[in-house]
Amino acid sequence: MRLAVQIGPQQVALEASWIMLSGGPCVNAKTITYTYPAHITQQTPSGKPLVFFAAPATQIDQWVGVPQRSRLNDEETIGFQRQESRSRIRELSSFYHDERNIVQNPLLAAPQSETSVSFKPLDGTPEFGMLEIVSEDFSDTSLLELMSRVVARLESRMPELKKTVLDQERLSSIIDRARKEHGLDAVGDEGDDEEEVAAEEAGNGDEADAASVLLTDETHLIDFYTELKGRIKVLEALDADVNPKKILGFDREAMISYLKPIMLVDGQHRLKGAVLAAASLAESQDGETFLLEAAENGLDPAQAKADFISTHARRLPVSLLLDPSPSEHVFQFVVVNQKATPMGKALLGTIVSTSLSKDELDPVAQRLKDAGIKLDDSQAIAYLTRAEESPFKNFVQTGIAGDNRTLLQWPVLKGLVGIFRELSGGKLYSQKGDWAKLWGKYHLDESAFVADFDTHDEKVAAWARPDGPWRVVFIRFYSNIREKFGAEDPEAKNAWGTTRSNLYNKISLTILAADYFEFLRMQKKTLNSLDDVDATMEAWLTDVNPAYFNRLWNVEKKDTPLIRRTWSRLWYDYRRNPESLPKEGEYNPAAGA
């Protein structure tokens, strides 16, 4: 029996059919056939075809599997996808809520079965046609049956699994845990189930639909296989009317991922974000209005909600490689995630902050922030790397090819900026207190820099704007540091602009900033002007030798906890007693060992 129904712009055929499960009896299973206009191409004569099409995210979610490399009940599953990042999904969902935001790169997918996907070309234009994806409805399939089918598919991947002697100790451990969890008195021993043996012997070509899952090695496959077999024994020992959704950490969703017709090679967060965005629309005012009208018309609420979500789901582009080979799936994943050169934070910040004029940036600024781009950070740091008055001009990596490796890294400057802009991170490495945070809490409200604002939160926000008062304070502070302690000669021990210097590096620049805020807090000083910055710095550095950093320290500028604590302690003690200038060897943590 076949029934065609319309879901959005696509026709979906519902078909009740008999499906023969290898190693098991015939089961009356409902399948759904999804049909999409598509374009097929082949990059090389020996390469497998690629099919390009688009589909609603909620439909893709029905027929695509994302087997993840994760841990279930302390046992590692098989799959090459990372575990989902909920924060990343929420971020993408917010991005999708703005209909103007378009994602151009397609989801990358491949079939897990040669029989579940077919392309039917149009007469006269064979590169265009209709793609059909046949997906089974697992809503009524028991966990026992799901696990049994995953086992059967794994056996089709490696037929020798059927002959493998399983680890009896591991099996016993699974059964013991199951007894405690489900109160079972007895569970059958491995290998004495005649029906299972007969089913295994009857295995045939139907198992060509092998689950395309990443295997690190055969040993790991056997371990996972054993974990499944043990849980199957437990499920078989349960009462017939007991149908759990989860057994010892292995749940239905994880099992179904191995059985769906399509494998998602790349793009799981983009897909899940779009599904979440569609679902959240049902909670919006438009969604509530639609559901209310549906209820008034006597429609089933659950079905009405599903229809609304399906209708409003974003259509995502998909690139489907017609190759069911697991090795090719893994290769494609590695190429996408490892071999491609990712855009670093420095280059991203450089591009976002310098490619557009203010008038061009303003209309899209909020959308960039909503999309998870740290626009304020990028603007703040990009200014400091380019402004004439900044002591960091031309001395920070930008992420563009040709950067000098001795320039300060972008994330390091971001950390220094955070101490002043966010009033956070002003910690001496040898101590726990955040002096920048404490100064902001007790003295920022008194500052003339933020006098035009009423509440503390308003003052903090005003201070931290990308072009807020923090910036002139930051520039004056490090300009004074460069003038007092630095040298222009790049070969000098206290050179400014090269991280080979004792001064111009993450550790020293952080220690100086943290100690300055400690001084302001302990002396109960606020900052009302740049003159105050100069005056407080002069008092802070009273009797400090300008040559402090211009000496041989006999240590590489490596950012290690021991070096951070040693340099911090030496500076902290010296600044309070300038007569006790550390000996050159003392800068090397190993010297005191």
Sequence and secondary structure as in RCSB ss.txt:
>XXXX:A:sequence
MRLAVQIGPQQVALEASWIMLSGGPCVNAKTITYTYPAHITQQTPSGKPLVFFAAPATQIDQWVGVPQRSRLNDE
ETIGFQRQESRSRIRELSSFYHDERNIVQNPLLAAPQSETSVSFKPLDGTPEFGMLEIVSEDFSDTSLLELMSRV
VARLESRMPELKKTVLDQERLSSIIDRARKEHGLDAVGDEGDDEEEVAAEEAGNGDEADAASVLLTDETHLIDFY
TELKGRIKVLEALDADVNPKKILGFDREAMISYLKPIMLVDGQHRLKGAVLAAASLAESQDGETFLLEAAENGLD
PAQAKADFISTHARRLPVSLLLDPSPSEHVFQFVVVNQKATPMGKALLGTIVSTSLSKDELDPVAQRLKDAGIKL
DDSQAIAYLTRAEESPFKNFVQTGIAGDNRTLLQWPVLKGLVGIFRELSGGKLYSQKGDWAKLWGKYHLDESAFV
ADFDTHDEKVAAWARPDGPWRVVFIRFYSNIREKFGAEDPEAKNAWGTTRSNLYNKISLTILAADYFEFLRMQKK
TLNSLDDVDATMEAWLTDVNPAYFNRLWNVEKKDTPLIRRTWSRLWYDYRRNPESLPKEGEYNPAAGA
>XXXX:A:secstr
 EEEEEETTEEEEEEEEEEE TTS EEEEEEEEEEEEEEEE SSTTS  EEEEEEEHHHHHHHEE  B  EETTE
E   SB    HHHHHHHHHHHHSTT    S EEEEES SSSEEEEEETTEEEEEEEEEEEE  TT  HHHHHHHH
HHHHHHH GGGGG    HHHHHHHHHHHHHHH  S    TT  HHHHHHHHT  GGGGS      S HHHHHHHH
HHHHHHHHHHHHS TT   SEETTEEHHHHHHTTSSEEEEE HHHHHHHHHHHHHHTTSHHHHHHHHHHHHTT  
HHHHHHHHHHHH  EEEEEEE    HHHHHHHHHIIIIIS    HHHHHHHHHHSS HHHHHHHHHHHHHTT  H
HHHHHHHHHHH TT TTTT B  SSTT  TTSB HHHHHHHHHHHHT    B TT   BHHHHHHHHHGGG GGG
TT  SHHHHHHHHHSTTSHHHHHHHHHHHHHHHHH BS TTSTTBSS TTSSSSSHHHHHHHHHHHHHHHHHTT 
   SHHHHHHHHHHHTTT  TTTTSS   S     HHHHHHHHHHHHHHHH TT    GGGGSGGGG 
